[in-house]
Amino acid sequence: MADPDPLDIDWCARAVKLSQVEMALISGEMVTEARFGSDMMRYANASLQDVQWALREAKAQCMLARGLKPARTRFAKRGVMRLY
C-alpha cells in the first residue's frame, strides 16, 4: 500500500478549516487576555488579514481541483487628482 503524498493537499478541507478560524477570530474566540491589576493586554494568535489571504488562496485552489475556474480578484487602484 502506497503512502499518501505529503505534498498532496486537500484544498477544500483546508478552506473549511480556515473559514472556521476566520469566524473564531472575528467573534473574538481566539483572543487571549492577560490582566495585571488594572492593566490588560490582548493577544491574537493569528492576524485576520493573513487568515483571509490564505482562505482566498485555498478557495481558489479548491475550485481548480474541482475543475472550475476561480473568480478573478481585482484590486482597483484609486485615482488621485493633484491640483497644481
N, C-alpha and C positions, 0 to 999 in steps of 0.2 A: 504494500500500500504506500503510495507516494505521500510525502509530507506536503502540506499546503505551502504555497509560495509566500514568504513573509512580505514580499512587495505587492502582493495582490490585495488591494484594499476594497472593502465593501463601502463604496461612497454613499450609498443610500442609508445604510445603518449609521454611518458617521454623521450624515446630515440630521438624522433624527436625534442623535445624542447631542449634537451641537445646538439644535433648537431648544432642547431641554436645558442646556447650560445657559443659553441666552435668556430664557424665561426666568431661570433662577437668579441670574444677575440683575435683570430688570426688576424683579419682585423683591430683591434685597436678601434672598436666602443665602447667597454666597458671600455675604459681608460679615467680617469678624470685627467685633467691637472690643476694645480694651479700655477699662476705666481705672484711673488712678486718682482717687479723691474726686475733685471737681473736673479734672482733665479727662478727655475722652478722645480716642483715636479710632478711626475706622479703616480697615484694610480689606481690599478686594483681591481675590485670588487670581483673577484674570481681567484684562481690560475688555470692555464691551466692544470696542472697535475691532480688536483682534479676533474676538469670537464671531462677530458679524462678518468679517472678511473671510474667515475660514468656513463659515456657513454658506456664504455665496459660492465659494470655490467648490465645496462638497456638493451643493445642489447642481452646479454646472457639470461636474464630473459624473454625478448620478444620472443626469439626463443623457449624457454622452454614452454611458454604459447601457442605457435602455434603448439606444438608437435614436434618440430625439435630439433636436438641435436646441441648445440652450439659448435663452434670450440674451441679446447683446446688451451689455451695460455701457451706458454712456455717461460721462461726467462732463457736463457742459461748462465751458469757461465763461465766466461773466465778463461782459464787455464794460469797459470803463471809458467814459468820455472825459478827456482832460481839457480844461479851459486854459488857454494861454493868455 
